[in-house]
Amino acid sequence: MSVQQRTLDCKDLHSYLKTLPAGTLDRLYNHPATCLAVFRELPELSRHYIMRILFVDQAVPKAIMGSWVKPSHAKELDEVVKLLTELRVWQAVEMQGGLKGWLLNPTFRRNLKGALLGGGNEWSMKIPADADPKAKDVSFLDEYALERWECVLHFMTGSHKHEVISSDALQLLHHAGLMKKEAGDNQTTKSSQMTITKDGFQFLLMDTSAQVWYFLLQYLDTATARNLDLVECLGFLFQLSFSTLGQDYSTDAMSESLLRFLQHLREFGLVYQRKRKAGRFYPTRLALDIASGPKKSMLNSMNRTSSPNAGYIIVETNYRVYAYTDSDLQVALIGLFCELIYRFPNLVVGIITRESIRQALRSGITAEQIVSFLKQHAHSECYKEPPVLPSTIADQIKLWAIERDRFIYKDGVLYNQFESQADFEILKNYAQEKGVLVWHNISGRKMVVTKNGHDEVKKFWKRHSKSGSM
């Protein structure tokens, strides 16, 4: 599986951890914050099983653990076993007498107990001994986090031509497949040469927490190339997720590697630091939401468009779209699939047309993403009389998408001008048996085989022709 495919498939913490090598997972479980983050995100039944055997130092027979659920819930138990095994939280062992049992990972057990009950090595980040004379409150941190994160999004959409991001961020956007260099450009990654990709358009329509999580996964994938320790970076991220919003933390005990990592998190808005050598930093909500991934967003209280009370879009049955916003970023997002007509200080008017939707589809945005975006950012007035998005609009967007899927294109090789019907039938049957036949017409003696199967079919035909002429 390629890097990009792996990260696109990772939609939560567990999905990502399951892609890591066993040795990396074992090292991660040496940190209590990691164990607590993994435990917190487990399904309820999995957490019950962990708590039941947390204080048992030996393996527990499978028969006994299977009796803890009703037979009607055997499927749920199978899912628990599969998940905990893939995460290396426990492993199957053979007990005395040939009994099969499950043994909780000793490292995971020890550090989870330390995180839940206290004791052991201190794992939380250190608070500075002296108070910050220029302390920052929660509202400042929320504004800072949104400003820094939207700077990246503005750069991707091109809505602010003056937006500039670091070369590291540019390389990360390129590595993630969200932006690309124009054909013919040299190898130097410059902002003037970068254009958004299909994946980039899809990325812009994701929820903020999902965007941050996806971006972090891409960054962690390049940790080795940046001379960073993946385990150390992940452990620090999990520490951040258990930090207190509005509290400052000291950088005194941090390694040089983590200090470099901290500067990248600062650029993306996950932490606030007044200057590089300030000796303290403040985690933001973007950092506190890391361990829960995109499914449990804590951003509702800071994101202007993530809750029903903060929505800004009204869609009418005549395909008119009214966006009550003064944000250039939000206007740029709407412009991805709408034809903008008017813009006022706090209102943008657009219209959904067949051509605007087709343009979005050509860019890689799906109809489901457009519908989901309009529902997610619907104005609070739309919730008073459901549905928040007129069904006729949602259906029409999907119908316009289906129009592009009426034909399926496949590369192939055409065979025709057969001398006899028998020859045609022999070659057609052979291609069909091999699974490389794309299309055939009996009356016209024509057939199309896949490009990959062409060589094999051609060799068969040559052998058949030689045997027929002998």
C-alpha positions in Angstrom: 0.0 0.0 0.0 1.4 3.4 -1.0 1.9 6.2 1.6 -0.9 8.3 0.1 -3.3 5.4 0.0 -2.5 4.5 3.6 -3.0 8.0 5.0 -6.2 8.5 3.0 -7.6 5.3 4.5 -6.7 6.3 8.1 -9.7 8.0 9.5 -9.1 7.6 13.1 -6.3 6.9 15.6 -6.7 3.1 15.6 -6.7 2.9 11.9 -3.3 4.7 11.8 -1.7 2.7 14.6 -2.6 -0.6 13.0 -0.4 0.4 10.0 2.7 0.8 12.2 5.3 -2.0 12.6 5.0 -4.1 15.7 8.2 -2.8 17.1 7.1 0.8 16.8 3.8 0.0 18.6 5.7 -1.7 21.4 7.9 1.4 21.8 4.8 3.7 21.8 3.2 1.7 24.6 6.2 2.7 26.8 4.5 6.1 27.2 1.4 6.3 29.4 -0.2 9.1 27.3 -0.2 6.7 24.3 -1.8 3.9 26.3 -4.5 6.2 27.7 -5.2 7.7 24.2 -5.6 4.2 22.7 -7.8 3.1 25.6 -10.0 6.2 25.5 -10.8 5.6 21.8 -11.6 1.9 22.2 -15.3 0.7 21.8 -17.1 0.4 25.0 -17.0 -3.5 25.1 -13.2 -3.4 24.4 -12.7 -1.0 27.4 -14.7 -3.4 29.6 -12.5 -6.3 28.7 -9.3 -4.3 29.3 -10.5 -3.1 32.7 -11.5 -6.7 33.7 -8.0 -8.1 33.1 -6.0 -4.9 33.8 -4.9 -6.2 37.2 -4.4 -9.9 36.1 -0.8 -10.6 35.4 -1.3 -13.9 33.7 -3.2 -15.1 30.7 -7.0 -15.5 31.0 -8.6 -18.5 29.2 -10.6 -17.6 26.1 -13.5 -19.7 27.3 -13.8 -17.6 30.5 -13.6 -14.3 28.6 -16.1 -15.6 26.1 -18.6 -16.2 28.8 -18.6 -12.5 29.7 -20.9 -11.7 26.8 -24.2 -13.4 25.7 -24.0 -15.8 22.8 -26.1 -13.3 20.8 -23.2 -10.8 21.0 -20.5 -13.2 19.7 -20.0 -11.0 16.7 -19.1 -8.0 18.9 -16.7 -10.2 20.8 -15.0 -11.2 17.6 -14.6 -7.6 16.7 -13.0 -6.9 20.1 -10.6 -9.7 19.7 -9.6 -8.6 16.2 -9.1 -4.9 17.2 -7.1 -5.5 20.4 -4.9 -8.1 18.6 -4.2 -5.8 15.7 -3.3 -3.0 18.1 -1.0 -5.5 20.1 -2.9 -4.6 23.2 -3.2 -8.3 23.9 -2.0 -11.5 22.3 -3.2 -15.1 22.1 -1.1 -17.6 24.2 -1.2 -21.3 25.0 -1.7 -21.9 28.7 -0.9 -25.0 30.8 -3.1 -28.0 29.8 -3.4 -26.8 26.2 -5.9 -24.1 27.0 -6.0 -21.0 24.7 -5.9 -17.7 26.4 -5.4 -13.9 26.0 -2.6 -12.1 27.7 -2.6 -8.3 28.1 0.5 -6.6 26.8 2.7 -6.2 30.0 4.0 -2.8 28.8 0.5 -1.6 27.9 -0.9 -2.8 31.3 1.9 -1.1 33.3 1.6 2.3 31.7 -2.2 2.3 31.5 -2.4 1.6 35.2 0.1 4.4 35.8 -2.0 6.8 33.7 -5.3 5.8 35.3 -4.2 5.4 38.9 -1.1 7.6 39.2 2.4 6.5 40.3 5.3 5.5 38.1 7.2 7.9 36.0 5.7 11.4 35.5 4.3 11.6 31.9 2.5 14.9 31.8 4.3 18.0 30.4 6.0 20.3 32.9 4.5 23.6 33.9 6.9 26.5 34.1 8.0 27.5 37.6 7.2 31.1 37.1 4.0 32.7 35.8 3.9 34.0 32.2 3.7 37.8 32.4 2.1 37.8 29.0 -0.3 34.9 29.5 -2.8 34.2 26.7 -6.5 33.3 27.4 -8.6 30.7 25.6 -10.2 33.2 23.2 -6.8 34.4 22.0 -5.6 30.8 21.4 -8.8 29.9 19.5 -8.3 32.9 17.2 -4.6 32.1 16.7 -5.3 28.5 15.9 -7.9 29.3 13.3 -5.8 32.1 11.8 -2.7 29.8 11.4 -4.7 26.9 10.0 -6.7 29.0 7.6 -3.4 30.5 6.3 -2.6 27.0 4.9 -6.1 26.7 3.4 -6.0 30.2 1.9 -2.7 29.4 0.3 -4.2 26.2 -1.3 -7.3 28.0 -2.6 -5.3 31.1 -3.8 -7.9 33.3 -2.2 -5.2 35.4 -0.6 -2.4 36.0 -3.0 -0.2 37.4 -0.2 -0.4 34.3 2.0 3.1 32.8 2.4 3.9 29.5 4.2 7.3 27.9 4.9 9.2 25.7 2.5 8.6 22.7 4.9 4.8 23.3 4.6 5.1 23.5 0.8 7.0 20.2 0.7 4.4 18.6 3.0 1.5 19.8 0.7 3.4 18.3 -2.2 4.2 15.0 -0.4 0.5 14.7 0.6 -0.6 15.1 -3.0 -2.7 18.2 -2.1 -0.7 20.5 -4.4 1.6 19.8 -7.3 4.2 21.6 -9.4 3.3 22.6 -12.9 4.8 20.5 -15.6 8.2 21.8 -16.7 9.0 23.3 -13.3 12.4 22.6 -11.8 12.8 20.6 -8.6 12.8 23.6 -6.3 9.4 23.8 -4.6 8.2 27.4 -4.8 4.8 28.8 -4.0 4.4 30.4 -7.5 4.8 26.9 -9.1 2.3 25.1 -6.9 -1.3 24.3 -8.0 -4.0 22.5 -6.1 -4.8 18.8 -7.1 -8.0 16.8 -7.0 -7.1 15.5 -3.6 -6.5 19.0 -2.5 -10.1 20.0 -3.5 -11.4 17.1 -1.5 -9.2 18.1 1.4 -10.7 21.6 1.5 -14.2 20.2 2.0 -13.3 18.0 4.9 -14.1 18.9 8.5 -11.3 21.0 10.2 -10.4 18.2 12.7 -10.2 15.7 9.8 -7.9 18.1 7.9 -5.6 18.5 10.8 -5.4 14.8 11.5 -4.8 14.0 7.8 -2.1 16.7 7.7 -0.4 15.3 10.8 -0.4 11.8 9.4 1.4 13.1 6.3 3.9 14.9 8.5 4.6 11.9 10.6 5.2 9.8 7.5 8.1 12.2 6.7 9.5 12.2 10.2 12.5 10.0 9.4 13.4 12.2 6.4 13.3 15.2 8.8 15.6 13.4 11.3 12.7 13.1 13.8 11.9 10.1 15.9 8.3 8.9 15.0 7.7 7.4 18.4 8.9 10.6 20.2 6.7 12.8 18.0 3.6 10.6 18.5 4.2 10.5 22.3 4.4 14.3 22.4 1.2 14.6 20.3 -0.7 12.4 22.8 0.7 14.4 25.6 -0.7 17.5 24.0 -4.1 15.8 23.6 -4.3 15.5 27.4 -3.1 19.0 28.2 -5.2 21.8 29.6 -6.4 24.6 27.3 -5.1 28.0 28.4 -2.2 26.4 30.4 1.4 27.1 29.4 4.0 24.4 29.4 7.8 24.4 29.7 10.2 23.5 26.9 13.2 23.0 29.2 13.2 19.2 29.2 12.5 18.9 25.4 15.1 17.4 23.1 16.4 19.3 20.0 14.3 16.9 17.8 11.1 17.8 19.7 11.9 21.5 19.7 12.0 21.3 15.8 8.8 19.4 15.9 7.3 22.1 18.1 8.1 24.8 15.6 6.2 22.9 12.9 3.2 22.5 15.2 3.4 26.2 15.9 3.2 27.0 12.2 0.1 25.0 11.7 -1.6 26.5 14.8 -1.5 23.4 17.1 0.6 25.3 19.7 1.2 29.0 20.4 4.7 30.2 21.2 5.5 33.9 21.4 9.0 33.3 20.0 11.3 30.3 19.5 13.3 30.8 22.7 10.4 31.8 24.9 10.8 28.7 27.0 7.1 28.0 27.1 4.2 27.2 24.8 0.4 26.9 24.9 -1.5 24.0 23.2 -4.6 25.0 21.2 -7.8 23.1 20.6 -6.4 21.7 17.4 -3.8 19.9 19.5 -6.3 18.8 22.2 -8.4 17.1 19.6 -5.6 14.9 18.1 -6.2 11.6 19.9 -9.9 11.5 19.1 -9.3 12.0 15.3 -11.9 13.4 13.1 -14.9 11.6 14.5 -15.1 13.5 17.9 -14.4 17.1 17.1 -13.8 19.5 20.0 -13.6 22.4 17.5 -17.3 23.3 17.7 -16.6 26.0 20.2 -13.9 27.6 18.1 -14.8 26.9 14.4 -17.2 29.5 13.0 -18.9 27.0 10.7 -18.9 23.6 12.5 -22.1 23.7 14.6 -25.8 24.3 13.6 -25.7 27.6 15.5 -22.7 28.8 13.5 -23.8 27.7 10.0 -23.9 30.4 7.3 -25.3 28.8 4.1 -28.9 28.8 2.9 -29.9 26.9 -0.3 -33.2 27.6 -1.9 -35.2 25.3 -4.2 -34.4 27.6 -7.2 -30.7 26.7 -6.8 -29.8 30.0 -5.3 -27.1 29.9 -2.5 -26.9 32.6 0.1 -23.7 32.6 2.3 -23.7 35.0 5.2 -20.0 35.4 5.6 -17.2 37.8 5.2 -14.5 35.1 5.1 -12.5 34.9 1.9 -11.8 31.2 2.6 -15.5 30.3 3.0 -16.3 32.3 -0.2 -13.5 30.4 -2.0 -14.9 27.1 -0.9 -18.4 27.9 -2.1 -16.9 29.0 -5.4 -15.6 25.5 -6.0 -19.0 24.3 -6.9 -21.2 27.4 -7.3 -21.3 30.3 -9.8 -20.9 33.4 -7.7 -23.2 36.3 -8.7 -23.0 39.0 -6.1 -20.8 39.8 -3.1 -21.7 42.2 -0.3 -19.8 43.0 2.9 -21.3 40.1 4.8 -23.2 38.2 2.1 -22.4 36.2 -1.0 -25.0 35.1 -3.5 -24.3 32.3 -5.9 -26.2 29.7 -8.0 -25.7 26.0 -8.4 -25.6 25.2 -12.1 -25.0 22.1 -14.1 -21.7 23.5 -15.4 -20.5 24.6 -11.9 -21.2 21.1 -10.5 -19.5 19.5 -13.5 -16.5 21.7 -13.0 -16.3 20.6 -9.4 -16.6 17.0 -10.4 -13.8 17.4 -13.0 -11.7 18.8 -10.1 -12.2 15.6 -8.1 -14.9 16.7 -5.8 -17.7 14.2 -5.4 -21.5 14.9 -5.3 -21.7 13.4 -1.8 -19.0 15.8 -0.6 -20.9 18.8 -2.0 -24.1 17.7 -0.4 -22.4 17.0 2.9 -20.7 20.4 2.8 -24.0 22.2 2.3 -25.7 20.3 5.1 -22.8 20.6 7.5 -22.6 24.4 7.1 -26.3 25.1 6.8 -27.6 28.2 8.5 -29.4 27.8 11.9 -32.7 28.9 10.2 -32.5 25.8 8.0 -32.8 23.6 11.1 -36.2 25.0 12.0 -37.9 23.2 9.1 -36.0 20.1 8.0 -34.5 19.1 5.7 -31.7 21.6 6.0 -30.9 21.1 2.3 -33.9 20.8 -0.2 -34.1 17.2 -1.4 -34.5 18.4 -5.0 -31.1 20.1 -4.8 -29.4 17.1 -3.3 -31.0 14.8 -5.9 -30.1 17.1 -8.8 -26.5 17.4 -7.8 -26.2 13.6 -7.7 -28.0 13.3 -11.1 -25.5 15.6 -12.6 -22.8 13.5 -11.2 -24.4 10.3 -12.6 -24.3 11.9 -16.1 -20.6 11.6 -16.1 -20.7 7.9 -15.2 -22.8 6.7 -18.1 -19.7 5.4 -19.9 -16.9 3.4 -18.6 -13.6 3.8 -20.5 -11.1 1.0 -20.8 -8.0 0.8 -22.9 -8.2 -2.2 -25.3 -7.1 -3.7 -28.6 -9.5 -4.3 -31.4 -9.5 -7.7 -33.3 -11.4 -7.8 -36.6 -11.2 -9.1 -40.2 -11.5 -12.8 -39.2 -11.5 -15.1 -42.2 -14.2 -17.4 -40.7 -16.7 -17.4 -38.0 -15.0 -20.4 -36.4 -11.7 -18.5 -36.0 -13.6 -15.6 -34.4 -15.4 -18.0 -32.0 -12.1 -19.7 -31.0 -10.3 -16.5 -30.2 -13.3 -15.0 -28.4 -13.8 -18.0 -26.2 -10.1 -18.0 -25.3 -10.2 -14.3 -24.4 -13.3 -14.9 -22.4 -11.8 -17.8 -20.4 -8.7 -15.7 -19.6 -11.0 -12.8 -18.4 -9.5 -10.3 -20.8 -12.5 -9.9 -23.2 -14.0 -6.4 -23.0 -16.5 -6.4 -25.9 -17.5 -8.5 -28.9 -19.9 -8.4 -31.8 -20.7 -11.8 -33.3 -22.3 -10.6 -36.6 -19.5 -8.2 -37.3 -16.7 -10.6 -36.1 -15.2 -7.9 -33.9 -13.8 -8.2 -30.4 -11.9 -6.0 -28.0 -9.5 -7.4 -25.4 -7.7 -5.5 -22.5 -4.4 -4.0 -23.2 -2.7 -6.2 -20.6 -4.2 -9.3 -22.2 -3.3 -8.4 -25.7 0.1 -10.2 -25.8 -1.3 -13.4 -24.5 -4.2 -13.5 -26.9 -1.9 -12.6 -29.8 0.5 -15.5 -28.9 -2.5 -17.9 -28.7 -3.7 -16.7 -32.1 -0.2 -17.3 -33.7 -0.1 -20.8 -32.3 -3.6 -21.5 -33.5 -2.8 -20.2 -37.0 0.3 -22.3 -37.3 -1.4 -25.4 -36.2 -4.3 -24.8 -38.7 -1.9 -24.3 -41.6 0.0 -27.6 -41.0 
